[in-house]
Amino acid sequence: MTRRKAPSRTSAYSSPWRGVVPDGCTIDTEGFPWVALYEGSRAIRFSPEVKLVPRSI
């Protein structure tokens, strides 16, 4: 077996809150992804360009 090094990871989102990590996601009827935040007590919606849309619950 040949060992290969995994490519470096690229982060699509970095939380501005310490200790907050993604914990689940879904796509809404408009095609926007929503991500539930563990220890963040919220879900946030992103645009297709991977920018935060000012909407959270």
Secondary structure, 3 states (H helix, E strand, C coil): CCCCCCCCCCCCCCCCCCCCEEEEEEECCCCCEEEEEECCCEEEEECCCCCEEEEEC
